Amino acid sequence: MDVQTWTFIMVGLSFSLYIGVAIWSRAASTGDFYVAAAQVHPVLNGMATAADWMSAASFISMAGIISFMGQDGSVYLMGWTGGYVLLALLLAPYLRKFGRFTVPDFIGDRYYSQIARVVAVFCAIFVSFTYVAGQMRGVGIVFSRFLSVDITEGVLIGMGIVFFYAVWGGMKGITYTQVAQYCVLIFAYLVPAIFISLLVTGNIIPQIGFGSTVQDGSGVYLLERLDGLSRELGFYEYTSGHKDTIDVFFIAAALMVGTAGLPHVIVRFYTVPKASAARISAGFALVFIALLYTTAPAVAAFARTNLLEEIPNKPYDEVPTWFKNWEETGLIKFDDKNSDGVIQYVGPDKKDLTNELTIDRDIMVLANPEIAKLPNWVVGLVAAGGLAAALSTAAGLLLVISASISHDLLKKWLVPDINERGELLAARFAAGVAVCIAGYFGINPPGFVAQVVAFAFGLAASSFFPAILMGIFSKRMNMAGAIAGMSVGIVFTAGYIIYFKFIRPELNTSENWLFGISPEGIGTLGMVLNFAVATVVARFTAPPPEHVQELVEDIRIPEAASS
């Protein structure tokens, strides 16, 4: 069978599984809709958390960005992984013990203010829509290649699937759907990685193959071969970085603390029965996440090596079928500038030559099995895995948006007398509207998938993380400080990103950045401003009420000690 047939089979089976799970576990109450009635087993919650956290950026784009940037691309790997550890150890158990449905709920109650709640709702919606744009874009990319539709139609199909199980099942449906999606995405990621590692290095474990010699008898190490290919074509050495150290640090920090402030990940720890279960599920999630994240650098190196050996300096008439298939999507472009019919692919060091090939880095993982000439069923499996990664995170984000509107705005502020049925209806309506808006951003994204997601992490770092951290560990942090800090942090960060990415993109170079910090890393500086402003304002305003200070003391006491 051809690739498209296998893709229809794999995607069809996986979608049928997701829809079936969503129907079986549909939400019957607001408790089901928001936090799955807090009855999810820690191991299953760990799998759902891993699927929720490992988005299209992790599955599709992270290895792609590492394959193009080499050492510099590892900043995404370090930042996202370190961020999850930070979240699991520093925030999750305390937030679970606090016992609220959403992050804005925590902010509103901890800072005893409806204004703080509304600011947090705005931040949650802004961050979530920025993040979900990357997921819907990933869905569109997968569909555009493997189902022979354009990206717009692919996004619309993805919207329909997410709409069904997010609106119908709520957190309960999403949780068990994400368990299934994790199984699909991790299997889809590891199978081609193992195949390619065997073909290239003879090692069945990709992480070992990444540091092994290539299987051609030359005794040359894989990364040494990749460095040589890169130099020959005028690119930077794969194993050497060229980004400024300060920018690498700020991007890694923004990704790290942004992860710890992401509302759709934090809410997962409310779905287990108690705080100790939150710790256990966090540990399992880290194991499940590590399976993909330790494999990604190997996948990136395999893909880049195969690409550089396959395409450059080859006549266009002789390119393999996969190249022309991806060319039809517009994600690979060959512009024969010298009209010689040969694909010239060169880096900035080859100043005497002109580059004629444009490759969207988001295709590297998806195209990798085809480049390596793996069986067609593996190609279809990877397509299903990419969709699972994108849809699982998109559903979690849409639920955050839905809960922020129905629970934090309506129930907790505008319509406090709304009954449970009305709140559940409002939550489903808000989720439906959010799906439509997310689809628009997926069709008109502000960048490639990992870059868009990096912006979301920066926004979360500059808004939520300081307010949550100080809300747990500082009895002196008050309403005025938290509101001022969140407002300054997110306005500064969003303004910086919008200016360089949309208003004056021609100035988006290191010479024009503040302190040499790129838009991807500016969230770290926004976080510092948030901490500074919040601390100063809190010092010159009244301390929190006594009952709030006692609450802060209580959530830091382990459950066994407090009971």
Phi, psi and omega in degrees: 000150181279175184299317184295321179296314178298323179295316177301319181294309183295314181292319179298316179296316182293320179294322177298321178297314182297315182293320178298317178296319181297319179293317181296325187248029184298151183283133178249354181211169177295326177299319175296317187292320185273315187223024178053036179060016179054039184233022181277136179295141183304322180293314178296322178294326176297319177293317179295321178297317179298317179293320180296319185279323180275093186271191174300330178297320179288312186285310188269312197263333186295309178297327178296317181289325176293323181295331179269323185265345181065230184304321181298330180291343181293348178300326178291319179298312182292317184294312183292319180293313179299325179295322179293320177299317178300315180296314184295322185271324192261331189239315192306308184297324182289320178294322178296320180293329178298325169077040175248161183289320191225166176295315175301329176296316177298313181299314182297317181282318181295324181257016170041050186205131173289329178296316178300320179297316181294318176300317179294322177298314178302314180298316181298316181292317180298311180297314185294319179292323177298317181291316186292337176301319178295324181291315181293326175298318178299319177300315181297321180296316180297311181295322184297325181277311194267343178245010175056044173235162178281170186299323179300313179295324178298318178297319180296322177296314178299321178301318181297317180294312181297319180303318184296304188273343175283316182285322183283312189265341183060204182295326179297310178295319181297319182301308183286332173294321180293329174300314178296320181293325177298315180301318180293312186291321182288322176296318181292332180279320186281323185301306179294327178298318179293316178303310185291322177300319177297316181294319187275317187239348182083001179260134182282337181265115185302323181298327176280321177300328179303327181251021184253174176277152179286153187269058177234009179083357183280340183076009181275136178287150182306310182291329175294318177298317182293321175300316181296315178299319181296316180296319181300326183267000176090015176265164174297153173301137183299324185267010177239140180262157177229001176284149177298142182301320182297322180289320177301315180298314184291324177294314180299317180294319179296318178295322183292304183286336175295320175302316182291346180251005183286121186295328183286338175276318180301320184295339179298332183279356173272352186270358177259161188295326185207174185297322179297324177293329177296319178296316181297314180295327177296320178295316178297319180299321180297321176296314181296322178293320183299331179303319180278317188290330176282344178272334186303315179300324178293316178301317179299314182293317178300314183296315181294318180297312180298322180294313184291335177275341188266320195253308189304141177064023178255138175301139183301327181293344183254005182292149180292166183300322184300326181297313182289330176296315179289331178298326180295335178279348183084004182268350166233132182227130175246118179245102185285082188290330179258005174057033178260358177076005181252137181282111179261114181237107186224156179264184185294340181285340179271071186291341180275354181240161181246131178286134182242002186238129176242126182236125175285120185297342180289351182267351191300315180292319183290324181275344186306313179298324178290318178300320181277002178061042177280165180302153183298330180293331177291321178299315178297323178296318179296322177299316178296322179294318178298321177293320179299317181296314182291315185289325181296315180288320179302318180296317179297319179293319180295327177292324176299315179298315180300312182294325179298322181280309186285320184270310187279325179272308184284297187296318186270353184219291191285318183230071184296339182269005182299137180278172186297321179296317179295321179293320179295320177296317178297321180296318180291321178296316179297321178297320179296315177297319181298322177301317181296315179295318179299321178298321178299314180291332175291326179282328181237069186282154177274010180170184176286167194303307184296326180291316178299316179295322178300323177298317180298320179295321178297320179293320177293321180297321186276349183245297189281316190304309180298319182295320179290314183298312180289332177294332179272319192250358180233111177291337184278341181293127187242183182302309184298318180296315181296316180296313181297316181296312180298318183295312180296316183299310185284326178294315178299312184294313180297319179298318180296314180296313182298319181298310186279336182263335187235318183279309181231065182298337179291343178265004184281069178226161184299333180292333183259348182289150177290119182057021181075020183261125181284165176303329179293335183253358187291341178301331178295316178293323175298323177295317179299317177298319179301309179302314184295311182296315181299317181295315181294313181297318180297325181293328185259011176233172186295143178292164179297157176301159184299321183293330177289318178297322177293324178297317179299319177297319186292319184290346178268357179268127179304150185303317182297323181286329183275346183261000000 
